[in-house]
Amino acid sequence: MAMEITQILLNAQAVDGAVRKNAEENLKQFQEQNLPSFLFSLAGELANEEKPAESRKLAGLILKNALDAKEQHRKYELVQRWLALDVSVKAQIKSCLIKTLSSPSGDARSTASQVIAKVAGIELPQKQWPELIGTLLSNIHQLPPHTKQATLETLGYICEEVSPDAVEQDHVNKILTAVVQGMNSSEANNDVRLAATRALYNALGFAQANFSNDMERDYIMRVVCEATLSPEVKIRQAAFECLVAISSTYYEKLAPYIHDIFNITAKAVKEDEEPVALQAIEFWSSICDEEIDILDEYGGDFSADSDIPCFYFIKQALPVLVPMLLETLLKQEEDQDQDEGAWNIAMAGGTCLGLVARTVGDDIVPLVMPFIEGNITKPDWRQREAATYAFGSILEGPSPEKLVPIVNVALNFMLSALMKDPSNHVKDTTAWTLGRMFEFLHGSTLDTPIITPANCQEIITVLLQSMKDVPNVAEKACGALYFLAQGYEDMGPSVSPLTPYFQDILQALYGVTRREDAGESRLRTAAYETLNEVVRCSTDETAPMVMQLVPLIMMELHQTLETQKLTADEREKQNELQGLLCGCLQVIIQKLGSSEATKYVFLQCADQMMGLFLRVFSSKSATAHEEAMLAIGALAYAAGSNFEKYMSEFYRYLEMGLQNFEDYQVCAITVGVVGDLCRALEDKISPYCDGIMTQLLKDLSSNQLHRSVKPPIFSCFGDIALAIGENFEKYLIYAMPMLQSAAELSAHTSGADDDMTEYTNSLRNGILEAYSGIFQGFKGSPKTQLLMPYAPHILQFLDSLYMEKDMDDVVMKTAIGVLGDLADTLGNSAAPLIQNSVSSKDFLNECLSSDDSMIKESAEWAKMAISRAISF
Amino acid sequence: MAPPDHRRPYKRPAISDQQRRRELSLLRQAQSRLDAQHRARCLASSVLSLENPEPDSVPELELESKPGEERSEAPPKEFDVRQASKLRGAEARKWFARQLMLPEWMIDVPDRLSQDWYVFARPAGKRCFVVSSNGAAVSRLRNGSILHRFPSALPSGARTRDVSGSAQSYSILDCIFHEPDQTYYAIDMLCWRGYSLYDCTAEFRFFWLNSKLAETGACEPPSQYHRYRFSLVPVYNCDHSGLHAAYTGAAPYVKDGLLFYNKEAHYQTGNTPLALVWKDENCSQYVIDTDSQGNVPKQQQVVLELQEDGKLTTSDDPPVVFGCLDGDFIQKSGLCLGNLLRFAIGDGGLSFVDGGLDKADLCYLGKSNRARAFADSYSKIVFQHMVRHSPLKIDDFLSSISSSVDQENQPRDVEMAG
């Protein structure tokens, strides 16, 4: 076999498809027949210096893929499979891998590094392979450079693969020592130095203790800063990447070094090659991210305790940082606006300037204004564009008081530039800047409007005209109109200032969607999105115009369904368009369906519309499915019990959606639609409940489904119970144990991070909504006593939530409501249980005195329900 | 394991409209779920059912009547108060009359008066429901007719931008409209912001009434969106001082007797012995019933309901039989089942054996006024009889309170069951 595997591996890379296919089949058989021998053969092939480079490399890759996979459930299977292998086989494989690190072949070494890291990722958390780090680091100083390089690379990959708590501090110290020594300028070999620098990037997460030690931190920082001055560009880039990682991981330790770092980055931005300069700018963007987060947490209240204090690095560096960034703006590339993947120093610099504005607010304005004024009328388009981009960048962050007077002066200039400037680049940035003005300085919450009856018509005329410009400019004009409409959205039922222009706006946007070149620069998407926003802010007066749009959009959707024989590329575009059209119809349904006056007229198209949505499900695109499903949910909400007639046809797609683990967004949205159906159909949903419940229960037990879908599934149980009442009886024996074990899991969050706590709270909320719906569904039925056996556990769950003290306001409101629902439905028979619970006393009292009106209202309801239950 | 890509979004709005569509859908779904939940919480508990089929309705002939099947109108028609407002005429009268808790007349002093009861002076005026919902308040008299329709500071009682409750929510108060100061005196609360209080104790309802009514601004003087002032009635524990305050204390309204409410009693529609009314000349202008001309008739008059076998009964449940008409007389006078008939009590009066009615000397006067929905209750007849012969006096309450306090302090006998 050992002879044979080389040939099979070579054949698997053959040009001849038949040979390749046969070889892949052979490999598969070998793996299935004898996995340990298969894996060992691969490791042996990789380690064997006499074998061809191609077969060694592929052997390593197959081995790596046998240890790890992207999908969580598959990954879990592979891990279990490896752990179950015979220890001696694993030892032989590992020994082959370690041996390969000293191979003269760079490919073989690099492949082995990655495989070792994958094995370590499985074994170290299990406290297996304890000698690994020691083996790698023993006599590292005596190793030949190529082995040293491979060893450092391996250490870096291990740090990327394994979580810090799986490695002892003693080993961490040794790893860091080796890595930092490898980075040192005394290291003569550039490959070794680069490998060490990249390894440090991954090892930084392990260095918590070392960064708390002044001496060790000083040493690490000195070495990193020195590496940014290396003659080798890749080492400089990797060193700046380390600085970026340090800025977010160890922000609070940076004060002593920030001055030096500024000098280093300023030099790099000015003089170095672009990949290095981009990382230098990224360092400051990353510092902005940190300070924005910290200041957000302060919430304007500077006495509040934040875990990390703000050092105001940006504010201090402002006088030198801003000129440095402004200078980058003049280094634009000619066609960066047409190139989706473009990323250059001007773009990075402008982005950073925007972040700086958000960090420091008003202080940035006087520093940027001279640059804008000095460049905006210059003959060179680069200067005009840079000035405009600078202006657009600082519109978020500073106060309206500071910005509105400037914007009022600039607005006319911008409108005329958008019409007349000869440079597309300038027009693109100008339209974007107008969008930013409307996004941040226009809306009902602002005292001094920048859009007035005096200039509204001109603004709209210019934007509609600009939508006929080249695609990238037209797209930005659509974006500006989006924010202009959004600002009027929450004005309420009063007459909208858009009303006189509404018809023109709809026509212009619809025209844009039909442009031949609408596929470029995301223009079609932008036009539909803006159309959606304009529909959202329509009023009773403009509703008939929205109504006229319905047959047009339906016709477009119909056409996409009729087109046949498309190439893969065309089909993808078609699916994208179907998604946009379904999205647009969804917005229209939601808008027109929310008013009795318009609902009736619009529902006359419901049959036709539903027919189109169902046909969209025959496409393979997850996005199109998601949008069609959302639209159907909105339609069910608007149609109410009349939706029943579509159920028999729609049901199989509903089931399909609930089974879509892979595109979990589709699954999540379908779960939401089940809720819509429950409320629309009420007990008429009964015939479909067996199937729906089966699917939901399967979803809950699946470890393939993304966890974020599980809380809404629980809430959905509540929707179903509320709709079908006591007929939920037959699902109790399945649903209740699921709820109970989820409740036990979610009762405690101790030690979890913020994300986990947030998830736990959403899970709790789902569970509680399920209980609420079930209790209310059974209320007044002769079968209420079926729920009695579950009451002790539910009360216990509420009590433990109260004790845990980490629920958010939403959970609190739902939880206290459940207490009321339990008392309301079970009445007197649950009275002793209720009176014994902490929830009915301390928790209830706390909620009754809450400042949150929703919590208070729920608590008052609970109080009343309890007083009724115990006074019977 | 490529190097990290620090590319950031460039000239792009931070939110995509697709994400916004998802979020808005989730928002709509969450709001709908809340509404459904809220409706479920309010609903069943406040549906007031039309409990009995109308006693005077003639059963329709059923062609295929199956044995054991209930009568066609037997399943109770369920209404809530808003649906009920569509009822007309006798149906409306019967329905609304049944929705109020009607105190019995006090014919003897209940035990534990000072511990278990509240007392308050009843304002003189028209007893009515006030229902506020959908931006208006409507008051209806016991016979279902509308007294006023008006904007009010009650929850959902006016078309203002009141965001404190959903438009669906409604509130129901049990009130007395007091003409002289054009004020609704709220004596009980049945529903508040959609939450039913029917099954709550009087203690809780009064607490809720006291704490919630003022919060809304309904007790403020009238204004554009608030046509009538509401007011609370001081409620006392029925001990010496409480009774004294209710009986002799100054009140901003004209008094019409005293009302006694058992603290534990739920709001029970129809007649209930857990709420009692008592009057004497000091606290009411109308102690003895008058006729339609406002004169006190020489003899006490009563209204009784004619039953199948000629029996004459009160409106109590179960009814109390006061006498019997013979078949001939019924035929001759053209009377039929369920008619309300007016009688005078003759010189023979009422006689009691073991605390129950033994005999009544009744003289037939004729059919009663069409506006009447019900026969008199037993307690009313007996109270009116006592007023004319041996009235219950305020001193009887006071001495009952003192003696019960004494009794509390005495050791009790143990009752042997074996």
Interface residues (C-beta under 8 A of the other chain):
Chain A: Q114 Y157 E160 R198 Y201 Q237 A238 E241 V244 A245 L278 Q279 E282 S285 A342 W343 M347 A348 G350 T351 D428 T429 W432 G435 E439 K476 G479 Y482 F483 Y528 E529 N532 E533 G579 G583 Q586 V587 Q590 T623 E627 L630 G633 A634 Y637 Q665 I669 G672 G675 D676 R679 S715 G718 D719 L722 E769 S772 G773 Q776 G777 K779 G780 G817 G820 D821 D824 S853 E860 W861 M864 S867 R868 S871 F872
Chain B: M1 P3 P4 H6 R7 R8 P9 Y10 K11 P13 S16 D17 Q18 R21 R22 L24 S25 L26 R28 Q29 S32 R33 A36 Q37 A40 R41 A44 S45 S164 Y195 L197 D199 C200 T201 F204 W208 E264 H266
